Amino acid sequence: MAEAVRHDKTARQLRLLSDALDSGRLGPVRRLVNSLAPAEIGNLLESLPPAQRTIVWGLVDPEDDGEVLLHVGDEVREGLLADMDPDEIVAAVEDLDIDDLADLVEDLPDTVLDEVLKSMDRDNRERLEQVLSYDEGTAGRLMNPDVVTVRTDTTVDVVLRYLRLRGELPDHTDHLYVVSRRHQYLGRIALQALLTSEPNTPVNRLIDDTQPAIGVEESEGSVARQFSDHDWLSAPIVDDNNILLGRITIDDVVDIIREQAEHQALSAAGLDEEEDLFSPVLRATRRRLLWLTINLATAFLASWVVGRFEGTIQKIVALAVLMPIVAGMGGNAGTQVLALMVRGLALGQVGFSNYLTLLWKELKVASLTALGLDLILGVVVQLWFGDWGLTAVISTALLINQLAAATAGVLIPLGIRRLGFDPALASTIFLTTVTDVMGFFSFLGLATLLLLR
């Protein structure tokens, strides 16, 4: 429901913006754009063709430029940065949090990056270098080193005076972190506990040590799962010696979850989630042609199987009418299993310790669904062609292909993961090949054996 509301809102904003642009009046466009949050502006920019995007980007409040750049895909960001002067880029990104700036660094021209680094004080520059020292996709690359820490040998009154002296807190601060003299993570204190406790209360009486820290080398997928499982708003990041390095906040985790969902949806079709909706024709063609060429090769394989039974099809024309049913139903069933597997692998719920149990379950489900489909299919085929032999052949072939689809749906993504590739990207093409080939082979092979005796 929330996603549908968001889509409706974006469509309405896009319609109003298009009407204002068509009228040639930029005042209403500027007011509309700058009434939106940076994430909404980013979504709107991605929805516009390049010419209109350039106009709207020029009307965005410069104070929001940096945040907007964070909320667009890599390809769109590249185009927006190309339209900016170096001084504009420096002004846009210099006030970003360290973790957000780390997301943009690789897209910045070298000359601009040098200026950005020069504009930072020594502490922030060292923090940025620290974050960039970790691999992409790890907790270290996501963390913000700006954390507020306290020691156990203080009181609530001392902590509150320190906070007032500090003047401000990092965004999304819900806890302060308690550390030892060696800066090792000991636990956390909720701001609510500080505000409601007596001033002379020792800090060590308020420590909550139930939240485990996240290792700096953990994957972003693991980080997202832990936030989801425990409903965290923030979490501390530590190294192998339990030294507190920084924190990750819920806004970064929401971005991870959204990117994972987009990746799974688009990778299944061989597309890049960072691709611009309005990318140049030749660039989009190059990206898609490889995937479609692979699909063409597998289609030839299925056609070859059909060609081996050309004589059977010529003698029993009904086979040409019915054989897409077997392959199509197998493909649909396999896609259902594949979706569950890719999701399970992404969440860490499926592995080589439990895949046999899962495979056995899916085979039983496939058998029961095939029997249910065979009842319907048998009635239709018998009324259509009046041939009990043909009914028996297609019913058996459907059962065989459903079992093959279940097996492929479980084993293919596991095998691809074992080889070190992304199951979401490569599984669909292999699954389609299995169900097409097995569907045609089982149906036409059984027809050759049983109907042409």
Residue pairs with C-beta under 8 A, 6 or more apart in sequence:
10 40
10 43
10 44
10 47
13 32
13 36
13 40
13 44
14 44
14 47
14 48
16 32
17 29
17 32
17 33
17 44
17 48
17 56
18 52
20 26
20 28
20 29
20 32
21 29
21 52
21 55
21 56
26 55
26 59
29 55
29 56
29 59
30 59
33 41
33 44
33 56
33 59
33 60
34 59
34 60
34 61
34 64
36 44
38 64
38 67
38 68
38 70
38 71
39 67
39 71
41 60
41 64
41 68
41 71
42 68
42 69
42 70
42 71
42 72
43 71
44 56
45 53
45 56
45 57
45 68
45 72
45 76
45 80
46 72
46 73
46 76
46 276
46 277
47 277
48 56
48 278
49 278
50 79
50 278
53 76
53 79
53 80
53 278
54 83
57 80
57 83
58 83
60 68
62 88
62 91
62 92
65 84
65 88
65 91
65 92
66 92
66 93
66 94
66 95
66 96
66 100
66 104
67 96
67 100
68 80
69 77
69 80
69 81
69 92
69 93
69 104
70 96
70 100
70 103
70 104
72 80
73 273
73 274
73 275
73 276
74 107
74 274
75 274
75 275
75 276
75 279
76 276
77 104
77 107
78 107
79 276
81 89
81 107
81 108
81 109
84 92
86 109
86 111
86 112
86 115
89 108
89 109
89 112
89 116
90 112
90 115
90 116
90 119
93 101
93 104
93 108
93 116
94 116
94 119
94 120
96 104
97 144
97 146
97 170
97 171
98 124
98 127
98 128
98 131
98 144
98 145
98 146
99 131
99 142
99 143
99 144
99 246
99 248
99 252
101 116
101 128
102 128
102 131
102 132
102 141
105 113
105 128
105 132
108 116
117 125
117 128
120 128
127 145
127 146
130 145
130 245
131 140
131 141
131 143
131 145
131 246
132 141
133 140
134 140
134 141
134 216
134 217
135 141
135 217
137 219
137 220
138 216
138 217
138 218
138 219
138 220
139 214
139 215
139 216
139 217
139 218
139 219
139 220
139 222
139 223
139 237
139 248
140 216
140 217
140 237
140 245
141 220
142 220
142 223
142 248
142 252
142 256
143 216
143 237
143 245
143 246
143 247
143 248
144 170
144 246
144 247
144 248
144 249
145 245
145 246
146 170
146 246
147 170
147 177
147 236
147 244
147 246
147 247
148 163
148 166
148 169
148 170
148 173
148 176
148 177
149 176
149 177
149 178
149 179
149 183
149 244
150 159
150 162
150 176
150 177
150 178
150 179
150 189
150 203
151 178
151 179
151 180
151 181
151 203
152 178
152 180
152 186
152 202
152 203
152 204
152 207
153 203
153 204
154 202
154 203
155 199
155 200
155 201
155 202
155 203
156 194
156 197
156 198
156 199
156 200
156 201
156 203
156 206
157 199
157 200
159 176
159 189
159 194
159 203
160 194
160 199
163 169
171 249
171 251
172 233
172 234
172 249
172 250
172 251
173 191
173 234
174 190
174 191
174 233
174 234
175 188
175 189
175 190
175 191
175 208
175 234
176 188
176 189
176 191
176 194
177 185
177 187
177 188
177 189
177 236
177 244
177 247
178 185
178 186
178 187
178 188
178 189
178 203
178 204
178 207
179 185
179 186
179 244
180 186
182 243
183 243
183 244
184 238
184 241
184 242
184 243
184 244
185 213
185 236
185 238
185 242
185 243
185 244
186 207
186 209
187 207
187 208
187 209
187 210
187 211
188 207
188 208
188 209
188 211
188 236
189 203
189 206
189 207
189 208
190 206
190 208
193 206
193 208
194 206
197 206
211 230
211 232
211 235
211 236
213 235
213 236
213 237
213 238
213 242
213 244
214 222
214 223
214 226
214 235
214 236
214 237
214 238
214 248
215 237
215 238
215 239
215 240
216 237
216 238
216 239
216 245
220 256
221 256
221 260
221 346
221 348
222 348
223 235
223 248
223 253
223 256
224 253
224 256
224 257
224 260
225 347
225 348
226 232
226 235
227 235
227 248
227 250
227 253
228 253
228 257
232 250
233 249
233 250
234 247
234 248
234 249
234 250
235 247
235 248
236 244
236 246
236 247
237 244
237 245
237 246
237 247
237 248
238 244
238 245
239 245
259 273
260 346
262 273
263 273
263 424
264 342
264 343
264 346
264 424
265 273
266 272
266 273
266 275
267 273
267 422
267 424
267 425
268 342
268 424
268 425
268 427
268 428
269 291
269 428
270 288
270 290
270 291
270 292
270 425
270 429
271 287
271 288
271 291
272 287
275 284
275 287
291 429
294 429
295 429
295 432
298 429
298 432
298 433
298 436
299 436
301 433
301 436
301 437
302 327
302 433
302 436
302 437
302 440
305 436
305 437
305 440
305 441
305 444
306 313
306 323
306 440
306 444
308 444
309 319
309 440
309 444
309 445
309 447
309 448
312 319
312 444
312 447
312 448
312 451
312 452
313 319
313 320
313 444
315 452
316 390
316 447
316 451
316 452
318 385
318 387
318 390
319 443
319 444
319 447
322 381
322 390
322 394
322 443
323 439
323 440
323 443
323 444
325 377
325 394
325 398
326 394
326 397
326 398
326 401
326 439
326 440
326 442
326 443
327 401
327 435
327 436
327 439
327 440
327 443
328 439
329 373
329 398
329 401
329 402
329 439
330 398
330 401
330 402
330 404
330 405
330 435
330 436
330 438
330 439
331 405
331 431
331 432
331 435
331 436
331 439
333 366
333 369
333 402
333 405
333 406
333 409
333 435
334 405
334 406
334 408
334 409
334 431
334 432
334 434
334 435
335 409
335 428
335 431
336 409
337 362
337 405
337 406
337 409
337 410
338 409
338 412
338 413
338 427
338 428
338 431
340 409
341 350
341 358
341 409
341 410
341 413
341 414
341 423
341 427
342 413
342 423
342 424
342 427
343 349
344 350
344 358
345 351
345 413
345 414
345 417
345 423
346 424
350 358
350 414
352 414
352 418
355 410
355 411
355 414
358 410
359 406
359 407
359 410
359 411
362 406
362 407
362 409
362 410
363 403
363 406
363 407
365 406
366 402
366 403
366 405
366 406
367 399
367 402
367 403
369 402
370 398
370 399
370 402
370 403
371 399
373 398
373 402
374 395
374 398
374 399
377 391
377 394
377 395
377 398
378 391
378 395
381 387
381 390
381 391
381 394
382 388
382 391
385 391
389 450
389 451
390 447
390 451
392 450
393 443
393 446
393 447
393 450
393 451
394 443
396 442
396 446
397 439
397 442
397 443
397 446
400 438
400 442
401 435
401 438
401 439
401 442
401 443
404 434
404 435
404 438
404 439
404 442
405 431
405 434
405 435
405 438
408 430
408 431
408 434
408 435
409 431
412 423
412 427
412 430
412 431
412 434
413 423
413 427
414 423
416 422
416 423
416 426
416 427
416 430
417 423
